[in-house]
Amino acid sequence: MPLKPAISALARQTIRAAFEELDHTITPADSRDFPNTTLHHVRKAALNIENQLAARQSLRNMRRLEPLFKGLEHYAKVVDVLCNGTPYLAWIWAPITLILRVASEYVEAFEQIIKGYSKIAETLKRFEVLSDAFSSNKDFQQTLAVFYADILQFHKHAYKFVRRKSWKLLFLTTWGRFQRRFNDILEDMERHGTLVDKEAQAYHISEVQQLQHDIYAWKEESREKTSRFEEEQAAKQYQSIISWLKADESDQLAIFDSISAEGSKYPGTCDWALKNKKIVSFLKHKPETSILWLQGGPGSGKSVLSTQLVNFMKAAKMFVVYHFCMHSYTSSTTYEQMLRSMLLQILRKDCDLIAHVYEKCVLEKKAPAIPALERLLHTLLTSISQEPRQNEYIWIVVDGLNECDIQRQSSVATLINHITSRTSSSARATCKVLISSRMSPALSSRLRKRQVLFLAEEKESIGLAIRHYTSQRLVSLQEKFNQLHVSSSEVEDIRDEITKKSDGMFLYARLVLDFLDNKIFFKGCEVKASVNELPEKLSDFYRKILTQILVRLDPQSVHRVKSIFCWVAFARRPLKKIEFLSAISFSTGDPDIAHLAPTYILDICGSLVEERRDNTLAFIHVSVKEFLQSSSSGLVIDEREAVAEHGIATITCLLSGLDVFAKASQNDTKYLRVARGLHGFHVYSTEYWIEYLLSHATTTPSRTTSVIFDLAGKLAENLNGLRDHSTEVQDSLDPISQDRRLASLQNPLLRKEVGRALFARSLKGFESGHQTNGPADKFGASNSLPSKDGISVMLASYEESVKFLLTQNDYPGVSAEELETFKSQFRASAYTCRLGSCPRATCGFDSEALRLDHEMSHLPRIRCNFPGCQSPPFVSTQALNNHLKKYHVSQPARKSIRRISTSLATNSGINTTDAPWSDHTQAPPTSIDQPKQIQNSGHTRRNEQAPLNAPSSTALPGMVVDKVFVEGGNFGRVEAPDPVQDNVNCQLSPPQWLRAALHILRRQKSYAADRFEGIMHYSAVDIITDDIVPIHGNPSVRYYYLPRIRCHDCPGRLYVPGDALASQFELHLRNIHHRERVAQRLLSSR
């Protein structure tokens, strides 16, 4: 009885791993019948599907699958030795029935999958002539195992694709990503097919092993390239989506960081929440507690607790989406911004969703209106699950909803009800929402199926957390207590008293501890007594602090303190410290200031105002603003009065800037004033002065004189005086058509200048400036866009001053500390967006390149998202598609109607059966998704040949070389020296990868008689277009040695490798004209 052939442990392990991976992907319900499925069952099922399609009048030719079935039948006979006694074999064909049945619901997808299986069939043909004679060879077994793994890998990707929620919706936009992975699988099978052929032909064992090693190396490299390509493409598409949404996440990052830092500074204060039953239920991967409302009063620690829960979920690898509302960041309280913020966070999780939104929204130029964003959010949430066997959970955290108006609260509540009900009915995705806010009638009446966690009912847990917080804060006061001879037991009594009086309010404990930190004590007993004397209500505490601030101030000082509070409460955006002091300085209406307001004025208000991590000033809590607006404060701040004062400050700042930035002035004076922060308010003033002016004009009776109108009129006169009226072109645009509020301005000159400034900061003015400045891809050479209005001229001059100071290590008249402070707070002021409606118009970027890249997103143009492509944006989707087809998609070579005569081929000794050129067709077409496309980073075109006028082995720079248009034409280039007297000798040998690729080609039977060699060709490359150009006569070039291949049968030309495998050159080897020349040479040599 013959012994069973020895089984390769590595081959069995490869098959087992592939089987287990697919088994874990397919649900048990779908794979129940796989073990008993035969190839006959699959054939029969395919015919049934064909009949069903015919009944729906969507007939497809299922006979295209017959080569696949035959190939699988022959392959099964060979691989059976590795699958004997296991359920592995049936999984080669069993998933086909399931995948085709599901895909048949969508004809376009069905057609693509049929084509994919047909391509697999081509790689299996070789098994028709192979028997089990090689099954005992362990190297051969490993190759068979790789075939098995590749087939199952295709099944896995196809199954996940068609079993994904909303896969029909995503098909057209995400098939390209799947096709890239499939092309890698198919290429791997082709290469292993070559290895099978060599093993079957009993080539030298060392050559087979080297080829096997090369295949494995290629496979890893191909996976890495494909992954890198997809990441780069997704990143570019994501940036386009951000531009389409007009979203800016900088506010959310600043809010989250500032709140999270408070919780991280005192660890352990939120640990109680992770033990709370309702929160634990919310965090579980179960549909229970789909909506949890964390409800508490002001200062109870809701926001800090929310940030810590977000951090916990991130650390636990849970997918969490969050949005925090804060009064000082107006954009954060808008419903549109909430939708944008959530969409961007969801998109970052899944590149397929990015591709879908890019294709369906950006390229189709859909308007990002609220209804469209709501529908898109629902679509993404229900489509986010990628694993068929897993239920995806998405946690959403929304904090501070009480800071939004009633209408926005109602909109958010409706949205939450919708997405939780939609996802809970889905079998794949479940959405759970945590809302953190105060009590709100709008939320109470609208939120359904909610669980409410009342922080007022968790006093025991919160009390322990406050006690823990107080203990950590008291440690920093220990040195003071030691000097006052306060014992440890007395410190514990103080801690307990603070905890008791806080009554579940973290903010109260913080205020008490700040009070103790700032108050001067002579005796230890005074510390405890002061704690006992403090009021118990938060409003009373605020009143006590405010009284201590104002008690010794005269009326003028009280007015200035009120002005400080108004700036913190009602500024259009949070101001940094130097910006704030500059604003206070200009609030008086005097443009001729020589010194900045002193910083100590902020220290006076330090108990209620704090400087955050990003150097902006804000109230210690939103409840401070509410208290100051109430009549009980005794110092009521009024928004209308604040708007008038802020308008005066902005216009005064611009008036001051006229002499410094708009007129000829000494640079030393300008730089000195900017470095000292005198004009730190300039960017804010440029952006908001018109809004303040028009708001005041619409709320003030007509023909009323006021300081703000007088200053604005003076500004208009100065701006008009700066303009050269001899070259002025009459404006055709009616200013009032830009903003109806302009009609409220009685001064015609002021109305005209405001209209100019509005146009310059509008989208039309922005586009006009870019068009005037040159092509979209070259406008970066200018630091400012040309503009007729003086406001933009001043801003450009101010930004130039900031840029200059940022490059200086010291400057006369400015201390090192002042210069460093200026750099830390104004680094982004040099590169602000020049579109007025953009949030980045006042909060800019760290470099010119980042600003230019951002500004391009505002233009109604579409950028190519192919990695490395530097093309300027396109005005339409059609123009983009034409570009992609021209530069980034390899087209199949044109078919020739000529073929080599059989007699000529026979006489030359060439086997026409094995030769690939004997067929009518050329190389198979490739697509944009193939890995070799990654190498095309410029604007090279498709043509496999680079004409060369000299046949010598070393190409010299003096030769006339036609322009090269080739896919991947500059792949593998090496920098070269500039030409010297028309003679640069190339001493470089071809790179190792090129020699290896050509060696592999020579070893193929089809090309055994071909003669070719690799060289390094000296060339000039245009730095803008990346095209190869004549070496002399082009100023903007760089010089390189380019890998090229010389074919001795086709003299006078050099050929590009295309990639590390020289696959582009292989197209030439298959070319029918080349094959004719080889055949003629062989015939003549006889």
Rosetta blueprint (number, residue, H / E / L):
1 M L
2 P L
3 L L
4 K L
5 P L
6 A L
7 I L
8 S L
9 A H
10 L H
11 A H
12 R H
13 Q H
14 T H
15 I H
16 R H
17 A H
18 A H
19 F H
20 E H
21 E H
22 L H
23 D H
24 H H
25 T H
26 I L
27 T L
28 P H
29 A H
30 D H
31 S H
32 R L
33 D L
34 F H
35 P H
36 N H
37 T L
38 T L
39 L H
40 H H
41 H H
42 V H
43 R H
44 K H
45 A H
46 A H
47 L H
48 N H
49 I H
50 E H
51 N H
52 Q H
53 L H
54 A H
55 A H
56 R L
57 Q L
58 S L
59 L L
60 R L
61 N L
62 M H
63 R H
64 R H
65 L H
66 E H
67 P H
68 L H
69 F H
70 K H
71 G H
72 L H
73 E H
74 H H
75 Y H
76 A H
77 K H
78 V H
79 V H
80 D H
81 V H
82 L H
83 C H
84 N L
85 G L
86 T L
87 P L
88 Y L
89 L H
90 A H
91 W H
92 I H
93 W L
94 A H
95 P H
96 I H
97 T H
98 L H
99 I H
100 L H
101 R H
102 V H
103 A H
104 S L
105 E L
106 Y L
107 V H
108 E H
109 A H
110 F H
111 E H
112 Q H
113 I H
114 I H
115 K H
116 G H
117 Y H
118 S H
119 K H
120 I H
121 A H
122 E H
123 T H
124 L L
125 K H
126 R H
127 F H
128 E H
129 V L
130 L L
131 S L
132 D H
133 A H
134 F H
135 S L
136 S L
137 N L
138 K H
139 D H
140 F H
141 Q H
142 Q H
143 T H
144 L H
145 A H
146 V H
147 F H
148 Y H
149 A H
150 D H
151 I H
152 L H
153 Q H
154 F H
155 H H
156 K H
157 H H
158 A H
159 Y H
160 K H
161 F H
162 V H
163 R H
164 R L
165 K L
166 S L
167 W H
168 K H
169 L H
170 L H
171 F H
172 L H
173 T H
174 T H
175 W H
176 G H
177 R H
178 F H
179 Q H
180 R H
181 R H
182 F H
183 N H
184 D H
185 I H
186 L H
187 E H
188 D H
189 M H
190 E H
191 R H
192 H H
193 G H
194 T H
195 L H
196 V H
197 D H
198 K H
199 E H
200 A H
201 Q L
202 A L
203 Y L
204 H L
205 I H
206 S H
207 E H
208 V H
209 Q H
210 Q H
211 L H
212 Q H
213 H H
214 D H
215 I H
216 Y H
217 A H
218 W H
219 K H
220 E H
221 E H
222 S H
223 R H
224 E H
225 K H
226 T H
227 S H
228 R H
229 F H
230 E H
231 E H
232 E H
233 Q H
234 A H
235 A H
236 K H
237 Q H
238 Y H
239 Q H
240 S H
241 I H
242 I H
243 S H
244 W H
245 L H
246 K L
247 A L
248 D L
249 E L
250 S H
251 D H
252 Q H
253 L H
254 A H
255 I H
256 F H
257 D H
258 S H
259 I H
260 S H
261 A H
262 E H
263 G H
264 S H
265 K H
266 Y L
267 P L
268 G L
269 T L
270 C L
271 D H
272 W H
273 A H
274 L H
275 K H
276 N L
277 K H
278 K H
279 I H
280 V H
281 S H
282 F H
283 L H
284 K L
285 H L
286 K L
287 P L
288 E L
289 T L
290 S L
291 I E
292 L E
293 W E
294 L E
295 Q E
296 G L
297 G L
298 P L
299 G L
300 S L
301 G L
302 K H
303 S H
304 V H
305 L H
306 S H
307 T H
308 Q H
309 L H
310 V H
311 N H
312 F H
313 M H
314 K H
315 A H
316 A L
317 K L
318 M L
319 F L
320 V E
321 V E
322 Y E
323 H E
324 F E
325 C L
326 M E
327 H L
328 S L
329 Y E
330 T H
331 S H
332 S H
333 T H
334 T L
335 Y H
336 E H
337 Q H
338 M H
339 L H
340 R H
341 S H
342 M H
343 L H
344 L H
345 Q H
346 I H
347 L H
348 R L
349 K L
350 D L
351 C H
352 D H
353 L H
354 I H
355 A H
356 H H
357 V H
358 Y H
359 E H
360 K H
361 C H
362 V H
363 L L
364 E L
365 K L
366 K L
367 A L
368 P L
369 A L
370 I H
371 P H
372 A H
373 L H
374 E H
375 R H
376 L H
377 L H
378 H H
379 T H
380 L H
381 L H
382 T H
383 S H
384 I L
385 S L
386 Q L
387 E L
388 P L
389 R L
390 Q L
391 N L
392 E E
393 Y E
394 I E
395 W E
396 I E
397 V E
398 V E
399 D E
400 G L
401 L H
402 N H
403 E H
404 C L
405 D L
406 I H
407 Q H
408 R H
409 Q H
410 S H
411 S H
412 V H
413 A H
414 T H
415 L H
416 I H
417 N H
418 H H
419 I H
420 T H
421 S H
422 R H
423 T H
424 S H
425 S L
426 S L
427 A L
428 R L
429 A E
430 T E
431 C E
432 K E
433 V E
434 L E
435 I E
436 S E
437 S E
438 R L
439 M L
440 S L
441 P H
442 A H
443 L H
444 S H
445 S H
446 R H
447 L L
448 R L
449 K L
450 R E
451 Q E
452 V E
453 L E
454 F E
455 L H
456 A H
457 E H
458 E L
459 K H
460 E H
461 S H
462 I H
463 G H
464 L H
465 A H
466 I H
467 R H
468 H H
469 Y H
470 T H
471 S H
472 Q H
473 R H
474 L H
475 V H
476 S L
477 L L
478 Q H
479 E H
480 K H
481 F H
482 N H
483 Q H
484 L L
485 H L
486 V L
487 S L
488 S H
489 S H
490 E H
491 V H
492 E H
493 D H
494 I H
495 R H
496 D H
497 E H
498 I H
499 T H
500 K H
501 K H
502 S H
503 D L
504 G L
505 M L
506 F H
507 L H
508 Y H
509 A H
510 R H
511 L H
512 V H
513 L H
514 D H
515 F H
516 L H
517 D H
518 N H
519 K L
520 I L
521 F L
522 F L
523 K L
524 G H
525 C H
526 E H
527 V H
528 K H
529 A H
530 S H
531 V H
532 N H
533 E H
534 L L
535 P L
536 E L
537 K L
538 L H
539 S H
540 D H
541 F H
542 Y H
543 R H
544 K H
545 I H
546 L H
547 T H
548 Q H
549 I H
550 L H
551 V L
552 R L
553 L L
554 D L
555 P H
556 Q H
557 S H
558 V H
559 H H
560 R H
561 V H
562 K H
563 S H
564 I H
565 F H
566 C H
567 W H
568 V H
569 A H
570 F H
571 A L
572 R L
573 R L
574 P L
575 L L
576 K E
577 K H
578 I H
579 E H
580 F H
581 L H
582 S H
583 A H
584 I H
585 S H
586 F H
587 S L
588 T L
589 G L
590 D L
591 P L
592 D L
593 I L
594 A L
595 H L
596 L L
597 A L
598 P L
599 T L
600 Y H
601 I H
602 L H
603 D H
604 I H
605 C L
606 G L
607 S L
608 L L
609 V E
610 E E
611 E E
612 R L
613 R L
614 D L
615 N L
616 T E
617 L E
618 A E
619 F E
620 I L
621 H L
622 V H
623 S H
624 V H
625 K H
626 E H
627 F H
628 L H
629 Q H
630 S L
631 S H
632 S H
633 S H
634 G L
635 L L
636 V L
637 I L
638 D L
639 E H
640 R H
641 E H
642 A H
643 V H
644 A H
645 E H
646 H H
647 G H
648 I H
649 A H
650 T H
651 I H
652 T H
653 C H
654 L H
655 L H
656 S H
657 G H
658 L H
659 D H
660 V H
661 F H
662 A H
663 K L
664 A L
665 S L
666 Q L
667 N H
668 D H
669 T H
670 K H
671 Y H
672 L H
673 R H
674 V H
675 A H
676 R L
677 G L
678 L L
679 H L
680 G L
681 F L
682 H H
683 V H
684 Y H
685 S H
686 T H
687 E H
688 Y H
689 W H
690 I H
691 E H
692 Y H
693 L H
694 L H
695 S H
696 H H
697 A H
698 T H
699 T H
700 T L
701 P L
702 S L
703 R L
704 T L
705 T L
706 S L
707 V H
708 I H
709 F H
710 D H
711 L H
712 A H
713 G H
714 K H
715 L H
716 A H
717 E H
718 N H
719 L H
720 N H
721 G H
722 L H
723 R L
724 D L
725 H H
726 S H
727 T H
728 E L
729 V L
730 Q L
731 D L
732 S L
733 L L
734 D L
735 P H
736 I H
737 S H
738 Q L
739 D L
740 R H
741 R H
742 L H
743 A H
744 S H
745 L L
746 Q L
747 N L
748 P H
749 L H
750 L H
751 R H
752 K H
753 E H
754 V H
755 G H
756 R H
757 A H
758 L H
759 F H
760 A H
761 R L
762 S L
763 L H
764 K H
765 G H
766 F H
767 E H
768 S H
769 G H
770 H H
771 Q H
772 T H
773 N H
774 G L
775 P L
776 A L
777 D L
778 K L
779 F H
780 G H
781 A H
782 S L
783 N L
784 S L
785 L L
786 P L
787 S L
788 K L
789 D L
790 G H
791 I H
792 S H
793 V H
794 M H
795 L H
796 A H
797 S H
798 Y H
799 E H
800 E H
801 S H
802 V H
803 K H
804 F H
805 L H
806 L H
807 T L
808 Q L
809 N L
810 D L
811 Y E
812 P L
813 G L
814 V E
815 S L
816 A H
817 E H
818 E H
819 L H
820 E H
821 T H
822 F H
823 K H
824 S H
825 Q H
826 F H
827 R H
828 A H
829 S H
830 A H
831 Y L
832 T L
833 C L
834 R L
835 L L
836 G L
837 S L
838 C L
839 P H
840 R H
841 A H
842 T L
843 C L
844 G L
845 F L
846 D L
847 S L
848 E H
849 A H
850 L H
851 R H
852 L H
853 D H
854 H H
855 E H
856 M H
857 S L
858 H L
859 L L
860 P L
861 R L
862 I E
863 R L
864 C L
865 N L
866 F L
867 P L
868 G L
869 C L
870 Q L
871 S L
872 P L
873 P L
874 F E
875 V L
876 S L
877 T H
878 Q H
879 A H
880 L H
881 N H
882 N H
883 H H
884 L H
885 K H
886 K H
887 Y H
888 H H
889 V L
890 S L
891 Q L
892 P L
893 A L
894 R L
895 K L
896 S L
897 I L
898 R L
899 R L
900 I L
901 S L
902 T H
903 S H
904 L H
905 A H
906 T H
907 N H
908 S L
909 G L
910 I L
911 N L
912 T L
913 T L
914 D L
915 A L
916 P H
917 W H
918 S H
919 D L
920 H L
921 T L
922 Q L
923 A L
924 P L
925 P L
926 T L
927 S L
928 I L
929 D L
930 Q L
931 P H
932 K H
933 Q H
934 I H
935 Q H
936 N L
937 S L
938 G L
939 H L
940 T L
941 R L
942 R L
943 N L
944 E L
945 Q E
946 A E
947 P E
948 L L
949 N L
950 A L
951 P L
952 S L
953 S L
954 T L
955 A L
956 L L
957 P L
958 G L
959 M L
960 V L
961 V L
962 D L
963 K L
964 V E
965 F L
966 V L
967 E L
968 G L
969 G L
970 N L
971 F L
972 G L
973 R L
974 V E
975 E E
976 A L
977 P L
978 D L
979 P L
980 V L
981 Q L
982 D L
983 N L
984 V L
985 N L
986 C L
987 Q L
988 L L
989 S L
990 P L
991 P L
992 Q H
993 W H
994 L H
995 R H
996 A H
997 A H
998 L H
999 H H
1000 I H
1001 L H
1002 R H
1003 R H
1004 Q L
1005 K H
1006 S H
1007 Y H
1008 A L
1009 A L
1010 D L
1011 R L
1012 F E
1013 E E
1014 G E
1015 I E
1016 M E
1017 H E
1018 Y E
1019 S E
1020 A E
1021 V E
1022 D E
1023 I L
1024 I L
1025 T L
1026 D L
1027 D L
1028 I E
1029 V E
1030 P L
1031 I L
1032 H L
1033 G L
1034 N L
1035 P L
1036 S L
1037 V E
1038 R E
1039 Y E
1040 Y E
1041 Y E
1042 L E
1043 P E
1044 R E
1045 I E
1046 R E
1047 C E
1048 H L
1049 D L
1050 C L
1051 P L
1052 G L
1053 R E
1054 L E
1055 Y E
1056 V L
1057 P L
1058 G L
1059 D L
1060 A L
1061 L L
1062 A L
1063 S H
1064 Q H
1065 F H
1066 E H
1067 L H
1068 H H
1069 L H
1070 R H
1071 N L
1072 I H
1073 H H
1074 H H
1075 R H
1076 E H
1077 R H
1078 V H
1079 A H
1080 Q H
1081 R H
1082 L H
1083 L H
1084 S H
1085 S H
1086 R L
